[in-house]
Amino acid sequence: MMKKYNVVPVEINGDYVWEVLEIATHQVIDSFFFEEDAIEFAETLEDSAFEGWTPSFILRKVEIIDDINQRFSSVFQN
């Protein structure tokens, strides 16, 4: 079976993180502080639904402006 993900070290401001890189798309799927965590995550992705072709919109980070837990509590507090 052909590998779909690589784990590579990347230096950022003098520190290193381990990135899980999708080979076919050259996309960074996620970053980790520990190599073991990155390897474990990459191994779980090998049998994922996207088969090594993750759509880029899946990887976009979403900034949450409102704390939904706070709003829920304020609405339903007695």
N, C-alpha and C positions, 0 to 999 in steps of 0.2 A: 504494500500500500504506500502511495506517495504522501509525503508529509505536506500539510497545508499551512502550518504555522511555524515560525521561528521565534526563539527567545534571544533578544540581543541587548547588551548593555549600552546605555546612552548616558553621556555626561551632561548634566545640567547644572550650571553655576558651581562647578567643582564637586558636585555630588553625582552619584550614579543611581540610575533607576533601571529596571529591567522591563523592556517593552515586548509585548506579544505582537509580532508582526505577521500579518496575513500575506503569504507569499504571492498569490495570484494578483492581488489588488494593491499591494504595497501600502496597505493601511495599518496604522497602529490600532489594535483592538483595545488594549488596556495597558497600563503601566503599574509596576509593583516595586516596592522597596527591596524585596527579597527575591533572589533568583528562584528559590524553591517554589514560592507562591506563583511566580510567572510560569514556571514549567508545569505545575499542576493545572493551572488554568488553560494553558495551551493544549495539554493532553485532553482535557474535557471538551475543548472546541473541535478536536479532530473528528468527532462523530456528530457535530452540530447540524442543525437544519440547513444552514447556508452552504455547507460543503466547501468552505474556503472562499466564498464569494459574498461576503457580508455587504448589504446595501449601505452606502455611506450615511444615509439619514438615520440609521440605527445607532451610529456612533456619535451623533451630535449630543453635546451636553446641553441640558436645559437648566436655566437659572430660575429657581423658585423664589419669587419675590415675597409671597405671602405665606405665613405659617398656618397651614390648614388646621393643624391641631389646636392652635391658639384660637382661631375663629370658631371652631366647633365648640370648644369649651366655653367661650363667651356667650354663644347663642343658647346653649343648653344648661347653663348654670342656674341654679335656683336662687 
